[in-house]
Amino acid sequence: MRSSWFSWLRGAGILALTFAAGAAAGVGYDRHVSSSARAPTMDAASAVQHMRLELGLDSSQTAAITTILAHHQHAVDSSWRAMQPGVRANLDSTFREIMGVLEPEQVGKFRQMVHAMHPGMFP
């Protein structure tokens, strides 16, 4: 019985950390975008440069992909801003439930672990 409970808890922890990683990436991206008006252009340029090198894009492909990314950037940013509060609330709830099954010394370690991987996740 203890083994199945431990396996379930371990799986739930891994799932929560996976969600946290995705949320942290989104939060980091959102902070980066909001901190500088040029950030989306810089990020798109880096992405296009990476694709150019990895895929061997020619100049017309590079220009077309740059245009496509610029065309969709506003919609992507708007979508992220709309869903980010819900993602954050779900992660907070998940983490609080996990902390509810941990011993006090484990809660502190859990907070440190999450904070090290995703600064700002806990107030």
C-alpha positions in Angstrom: 0.0 0.0 0.0 2.8 2.4 0.9 4.6 1.6 -2.3 1.5 2.6 -4.5 1.0 5.8 -2.5 4.7 6.7 -2.9 4.5 5.9 -6.6 1.4 8.1 -7.0 3.0 10.9 -5.0 6.2 10.7 -7.1 4.2 10.8 -10.3 2.2 13.8 -9.1 5.4 15.6 -8.2 6.9 14.9 -11.6 3.8 16.1 -13.3 3.7 19.3 -11.2 7.3 20.0 -12.0 6.6 19.5 -15.7 3.8 22.0 -15.4 6.0 24.3 -13.5 8.7 24.2 -16.2 6.2 25.1 -18.8 4.7 27.9 -16.8 8.1 29.2 -15.8 9.1 29.3 -19.5 6.0 31.3 -20.3 6.4 33.6 -17.3 10.0 34.2 -18.3 9.0 34.9 -21.8 6.3 37.2 -20.7 8.7 39.1 -18.4 11.2 39.3 -21.2 8.6 40.6 -23.7 7.2 43.2 -21.3 10.6 44.4 -20.2 11.6 45.6 -23.6 9.5 46.7 -26.6 12.1 45.1 -28.9 12.2 41.7 -27.2 9.8 39.9 -29.5 11.7 41.1 -32.6 15.0 40.0 -31.0 13.5 36.6 -30.1 12.1 36.1 -33.6 15.4 37.1 -35.1 17.2 34.6 -33.0 14.7 31.9 -33.9 15.0 32.7 -37.6 18.8 32.7 -37.3 18.7 29.3 -35.7 16.4 27.9 -38.4 18.5 29.4 -41.1 21.6 27.6 -39.7 19.9 24.3 -38.8 17.7 24.0 -41.9 19.9 25.7 -44.4 17.3 28.3 -45.4 18.0 30.5 -48.4 17.4 34.3 -48.3 13.8 34.1 -49.6 12.9 31.4 -47.1 14.5 33.5 -44.3 12.5 36.6 -45.3 9.2 34.6 -45.6 9.6 33.0 -42.2 10.5 36.4 -40.6 7.3 37.9 -42.1 5.2 34.9 -40.9 6.6 35.2 -37.3 6.0 39.0 -37.3 2.5 38.5 -38.5 1.6 36.1 -35.7 3.6 37.5 -32.8 0.8 39.8 -31.5 -1.7 36.9 -31.5 0.7 34.6 -29.7 1.5 37.4 -27.1 -2.2 38.0 -26.5 -2.9 34.3 -26.1 -0.2 34.0 -23.5 -1.4 37.0 -21.5 -4.9 35.6 -21.5 -4.0 32.2 -20.3 -1.1 33.0 -18.0 -3.2 33.9 -14.9 -5.0 30.5 -15.1 -1.8 28.6 -15.5 -0.3 30.3 -12.5 -3.4 29.7 -10.4 -3.4 26.0 -11.3 0.3 25.6 -10.5 -0.1 27.4 -7.2 -3.0 25.0 -6.3 -1.0 22.0 -7.4 2.1 23.1 -5.3 -0.1 23.8 -2.3 -1.6 20.3 -2.5 1.8 18.7 -2.8 3.0 20.7 0.2 0.0 19.4 2.1 1.4 15.8 2.0 5.0 16.8 2.8 6.6 17.0 6.2 7.6 20.5 7.3 11.3 20.0 6.5 10.3 18.7 3.1 8.2 21.7 2.4 11.2 24.0 2.8 13.3 21.8 0.5 10.4 21.6 -2.0 10.1 25.4 -2.1 13.9 25.8 -2.5 13.9 23.1 -5.3 11.1 24.8 -7.2 12.6 28.3 -6.6 16.0 27.2 -7.9 14.5 25.9 -11.1 11.8 28.6 -11.5 12.6 31.8 -9.6 9.5 33.7 -8.6 7.1 30.7 -8.5 6.5 31.1 -4.7 5.9 34.5 -3.1 
